[in-house]
Amino acid sequence: MKSTIRFHLNGQPTTLELDPARMLLWVLRGELGLTGAKYGCGEGVCGACTVLVDGAAVHACATPVSAVAGKRVVTIEGLAAGERLHPIQEAFLDEGAYQCGYCTPGMILAVHALLAEHPHATRQQILDGLDGNLCRCGAHQRILAAVEKVAAGKGGAS
C-alpha cells in the first residue's frame, strides 16, 4: 500500500508516493539517489546510515520513511554550503579522520547533532555522542581530535 509522504530534504520540499514502511535509508539511496548514508548493519547499531531528522541524529536503516513526514531531513549531501565544506567536514579533513570514508558521513552528522546540543562538548560528551557510530578502520583518535577541534572553537556546527 502506497502513501504520500511529504518532508523537507536538505532544505527542499520533497513529496514521495511509496510504501510508508520502507526504510528511510533505502528511500534516500534508491528513490532519491543520495548515497552518502551507507548501509552497514541494517539494525541501527553501526551509525553508517546516520542522518539528521529535525536536528537529531537518526539511523536511517531503522527509520521508516513515514517517521519523517512533516520533518526536516539533512543528509551529508546537504551539510556543505555549496562548494564550501561545513566546519566539521573541514576538521575531519585537517585531522585525517576520513580513512576509508565509509563511516564518515554518519560520524559527521552525529557530531553535528552533538555539537548543536553541546557546542563545547567535553571529551566524555563526544565519546557518548559517538557511541552509536562505529569505525572499522581504527580512525577513532583522529575522529576525536577533529571533534575536539570544532568543540574548542576552531570550527563550529551551524
matplotlib code that plots the C-alpha trace (Angstrom):
import matplotlib.pyplot as plt

x = [0.0, 1.4, 1.1, 2.1, 5.0, 6.0, 9.1, 12.0, 15.2, 18.3, 16.2, 14.0, 10.3, 10.0, 6.9, 7.0, 4.4, 5.6, 5.2, 5.3, 7.1, 10.1, 13.2, 14.4, 17.9, 16.6, 14.4, 17.4, 19.7, 17.2, 14.4, 16.4, 19.9, 21.6, 24.3, 26.1, 24.2, 25.7, 24.3, 26.3, 24.5, 20.8, 19.9, 20.6, 23.8, 26.8, 25.7, 26.9, 23.4, 23.1, 21.1, 19.6, 15.8, 14.8, 18.4, 18.6, 20.9, 18.8, 19.8, 18.1, 18.2, 15.9, 13.6, 10.5, 10.1, 6.7, 8.5, 9.9, 6.6, 6.4, 10.0, 13.4, 15.9, 19.5, 22.0, 25.7, 24.9, 23.0, 25.6, 28.1, 27.2, 27.6, 31.3, 32.2, 32.6, 30.9, 33.5, 33.0, 33.9, 36.9, 38.1, 37.8, 40.0, 42.5, 42.9, 43.0, 39.8, 38.4, 40.5, 38.3, 35.4, 32.6, 31.6, 32.4, 29.1, 27.3, 30.1, 29.9, 26.1, 26.3, 28.9, 26.7, 23.8, 26.1, 27.6, 24.2, 23.3, 26.8, 28.8, 31.8, 31.4, 33.8, 35.8, 33.3, 30.3, 32.0, 32.6, 29.0, 27.7, 29.6, 28.7, 26.2, 28.8, 31.5, 34.7, 36.2, 39.4, 40.6, 40.5, 38.8, 41.7, 41.7, 37.9, 38.1, 40.8, 38.6, 35.6, 37.6, 39.0, 35.5, 34.3, 37.3, 36.0, 38.5, 35.5, 31.8, 28.5, 26.0]
y = [0.0, 3.3, 6.7, 10.2, 11.3, 14.9, 16.3, 18.7, 17.1, 19.2, 22.3, 21.3, 20.2, 16.5, 14.5, 10.8, 8.2, 4.9, 2.3, 4.2, 1.2, 1.4, 2.3, 5.9, 4.6, 2.8, 5.8, 8.1, 5.8, 4.3, 6.8, 9.9, 9.0, 10.3, 7.7, 9.4, 7.5, 4.0, 0.5, -1.1, -3.3, -2.8, -2.8, 0.8, -0.2, 1.0, 4.5, 4.4, 5.4, 8.4, 11.4, 14.3, 14.5, 17.8, 18.2, 14.8, 12.0, 9.1, 5.7, 5.7, 1.9, 1.5, 4.5, 4.1, 6.9, 7.6, 8.7, 11.7, 13.0, 16.8, 16.9, 18.2, 15.6, 16.5, 14.1, 14.6, 15.9, 18.8, 19.8, 21.8, 25.3, 24.8, 24.1, 25.3, 22.4, 22.6, 23.2, 19.7, 18.3, 20.7, 19.4, 15.8, 16.7, 18.6, 15.7, 12.9, 11.4, 10.1, 6.9, 4.7, 7.2, 4.6, 5.7, 9.4, 10.8, 9.2, 10.3, 13.9, 14.1, 12.5, 15.1, 17.9, 16.8, 16.5, 20.0, 21.6, 20.4, 20.8, 23.3, 23.0, 19.3, 17.6, 14.5, 12.3, 14.0, 13.4, 9.7, 9.3, 11.2, 8.9, 5.7, 4.7, 5.2, 2.6, 3.0, -0.3, 1.4, 2.5, 6.2, 6.9, 9.0, 11.2, 11.5, 12.5, 15.1, 16.5, 16.8, 18.3, 20.9, 22.0, 21.9, 24.0, 26.8, 26.1, 25.5, 25.1, 23.5, 25.6]
z = [0.0, -1.0, 0.8, 0.1, 2.3, 2.5, 4.2, 3.7, 2.4, 2.6, 2.6, -0.3, -0.1, -1.1, -1.9, -2.5, -3.2, -1.7, 1.0, 4.3, 6.0, 3.6, 5.5, 5.0, 4.1, 1.0, 0.0, 0.2, -1.7, -4.2, -4.9, -4.3, -5.4, -2.2, -1.4, 1.4, 4.1, 3.9, 4.7, 7.5, 9.9, 8.9, 12.6, 13.7, 15.6, 13.5, 12.5, 8.9, 7.9, 10.3, 9.0, 10.9, 11.4, 12.9, 14.1, 15.8, 14.7, 13.4, 12.0, 8.6, 8.2, 11.2, 10.5, 8.3, 5.8, 7.4, 10.6, 8.7, 7.4, 8.0, 9.3, 8.2, 7.0, 6.4, 4.7, 4.3, 0.8, 2.4, 5.0, 3.0, 1.8, -2.0, -2.6, 1.0, 3.4, 6.8, 9.6, 10.9, 7.4, 7.4, 10.8, 9.6, 6.6, 8.7, 11.2, 8.7, 10.1, 6.8, 6.5, 4.2, 4.5, 4.9, 8.4, 7.8, 6.7, 9.7, 12.1, 10.8, 11.1, 14.6, 15.5, 14.1, 16.3, 19.3, 18.9, 18.3, 21.8, 23.4, 21.3, 23.6, 24.3, 26.7, 25.6, 27.5, 25.8, 22.5, 23.3, 24.5, 21.4, 19.0, 20.9, 18.2, 15.3, 14.6, 12.6, 11.4, 10.2, 13.6, 12.9, 16.3, 17.7, 14.6, 14.7, 18.3, 17.5, 14.7, 17.0, 19.9, 17.4, 16.5, 20.1, 21.1, 18.8, 15.9, 13.7, 14.6, 13.9, 12.1]

ax = plt.figure().add_subplot(projection="3d")
ax.plot(x, y, z, "-o")
ax.set_aspect("equal")
plt.show()
